[in-house]
């Protein structure tokens, strides 16, 4: 069990006694430290009880991506939508003791092993949690800069150039019917691919490593772009932190 979960378990198992002001401040500080401690790629491991998973911090101001993604959308997307996935995942995991101690990635990689009574809830809300935990750190205004180094070379080999990759990702996101995601992924043979998934499904469930995720749920863009998904997709290309994506590529074995 990692530091975050140990701290959370200590906090949650503390007997319900009246709090002094000092103790209240201490507990608030502990929870703040737990939130800040999470990584930018992996999510907290479950402990099989409500609160096993937590909402990671956004990591930057809500308006950091203006004018491409507006501050109000970022606030609602992170603080409301992602938080709801976390709460519902915690509820589902609490109802299935056999899932205790499993990370959300492990749950999603082997959904058949999840009890049928909570499988859909884990698929939908675990996917929402994992997808969004990957989504936030990869966003940064890039001033038109694309990837460099080994990732750039791999994209050139696979897609015939960065512009061709951008077109394929745009096409996958545009053609995704209804809510879903478009992805750049890497398989076990180190082959890059552009693909899409419906709803909150994730490439993890197909044995692929997600490197870059483009959220095309309406809650990701509707306040600014309404039904103009192609405009949002074009703006998304301006807020990809390719250094983060390159690090994921390296960690995944690319």
Secondary structure as UniProt FT lines:
FT   HELIX           3..12
FT   HELIX           21..37
FT   TURN            50..51
FT   TURN            62..68
FT   HELIX           71..76
FT   HELIX           77..82
FT   HELIX           83..94
FT   HELIX           97..99
FT   TURN            100..101
FT   HELIX           104..109
FT   HELIX           111..113
FT   HELIX           116..121
FT   HELIX           122..126
FT   HELIX           127..137
FT   TURN            143..144
FT   HELIX           149..159
FT   HELIX           162..175
FT   STRAND          180..186
FT   TURN            188..189
FT   STRAND          192..198
FT   TURN            199..200
FT   HELIX           203..206
FT   STRAND          209..215
FT   HELIX           218..220
FT   HELIX           222..225
FT   TURN            226..227
FT   HELIX           229..236
FT   TURN            237..238
FT   HELIX           242..251
FT   TURN            252..253
//
